[in-house]
Amino acid sequence: MSFKLNEKIKFPKWPIYDENEIKYLTDVIKSGKWWCGFPGMHEGEHVWSFQEEFAKFQEASHCIAVFNGTVAIESALMALDIGLGDEVIVSDYTFVASASAVVATNAVPIFCDIDRETLVMDVNKIENLITKNTKAIIAVHLAGNPVEMDALMEIANKFNLHVIEDCAHAHGSRYKGKRVGNWGDAGTFSFQASKVLTGGEGGAVICKSKDLADKIYSYSDCGRIINGYGYKHDTYGTNYRMSEYQAAVLRAQLQKFPTQHELRNKNANYLTKQLNQIDGIKVMKPTPGTTELGWYIYPIVFEPEKFNGLTKSQFYKKLKYAGIPTDDNYPPLHNLDCFKNIKLRKGINYSNSNWGGTKSDNNNFPVVSDIYDNSVEFPHEVLLANKDELDNIVKFIKSMKETN
Ligand SMILES: Cc1ncc(COP(=O)(O)O)c(C=O)c1O
C-alpha cells in the first residue's frame, strides 16, 4: 500500500476561530459581568442574546441555554414530569448521554434497534417496546440524520407519549421542511467541543410551548420563576445555567455556522458519490424526507470480505496511519458496562428493561450490533477539507482493497 498519501493529506483542525471569538470573550471579562443572572435581574447579556439567536436559527419559539447537552435532555425530561416508574424509549446507537439523562431522572431507558441504511432509530420497532409504563421517546438524530419524525409522532400521539428530540448532532438539520427539534415536545442540543456549533461545552433546549419553556427554565435555574424574585424557589430545580463565557464564544461561532454547514453539505454529497462507487462501501443514507442534513459525523459501513477480511480496528488503524482524521463510533448502549452489568441508580427497579445480563445479548439488537462491527466514521472537519483531500480519502480506501 502506498503511504505517500500521508504527506499530501492535510485536514482542517477543529474548532475554527478568529478575532471575533477573542473579542467576544475579552468583552465578557472586561465587563465584569461573568454570569447571566436571571430574568428580572440580567447581569451579562450573552446568554440571553444567544438564546434568541439560536431560537431564530433553529426556527423555534423558545430556547433555554444550559451548560451541556446531557443536562439539556435531563431538564426536558424533568419538565415533562418523567421520573420514577416511567420508561423512555431511546435509540441504542447514540452517546451514553441520551440514556444516562433518563437514568438521572430515576426513569428507565428502553433501547430501540436502528435502521440499517439510515443508522437512526427504526420507527417500525418502537411499538413493540411500548408498555403501560412508557411515557416518552427520545429520538436521536445520529450524525445529523433525522429520525422519521412524522411516523414517530404518529406512534407517540396514538400512545399519548412525550417526544424529546436529541439534536446533539443535528444543528441545522431539517426533516420534511421543518427544523429538527420542532417535531416533538422539545429538542435538545449539545455545544461540546467536537460539535458543529461549539462553546467548548454548552447545551440548549428548544420548544414550542411557553408553559414547557417556563418549566425547563425553572428546573435549570434553581426552581426560579421567569421574572420572579431571585430567592423565590417555586419548585425543585438545580443550577444548569450556561455561563457568559460559553455564550460569548457560541455567538461568534453561530455567525460562522451557515458557511461551514454549506461546505459540509457540498463535500458530503461529493464524497458520498465517490465512495458509493466502491464495491463493499456503503455511506449512511439520509432518511427519506430529509431536506437538510447537519453532518456532525460521516459514517461508512464496509463489507470485510470485500476488503480481504479487514477488521474494523485494522480499518481504523490504516486510516489513522494515513493521516485521515477518524472518530470512534459509539458502542451500542445495550453493551455498555453500566447497562449490561446494571451499575446504575440505587433503589430503582431495572428488571423490566430490555437490557442487562443475557438481555444485552447482541442477538436482541441485531442491526446495531452488525453495523457497529463493520463501520467507521469521520469527524465533520473532514467535510471542511478541499476536493483534493476528499479525493485522497477515496483513493486511499480503494487502495485498502488491494492490500491488507
Ligand atoms: C447524541 C448525543 N446526545 C447527547 C450528548 C451530550 O452532550 P454533552 O456532551 O454536551 O453533555 C452528546 C454528546 O456528545 C451526544 O452525542
The ligand as a Gaussian input file, in Angstrom:
#p B3LYP/6-31G(d) Opt

LIG

0 1
 C      -26.261000      12.129000      20.798000
 C      -25.737000      12.910000      21.970000
 N      -26.594000      13.270000      22.932000
 C      -26.195000      13.978000      23.989000
 C      -24.877000      14.349000      24.138000
 C      -24.462000      15.058000      25.376000
 O      -23.929000      16.314000      25.153000
 P      -22.846000      16.933000      26.138000
 O      -21.548000      16.258000      25.879000
 O      -22.843000      18.373000      25.738000
 O      -23.322000      16.736000      27.517000
 C      -23.948000      14.016000      23.160000
 C      -22.544000      14.413000      23.294000
 O      -21.660000      14.017000      22.621000
 C      -24.383000      13.263000      22.045000
 O      -23.533000      12.875000      21.105000

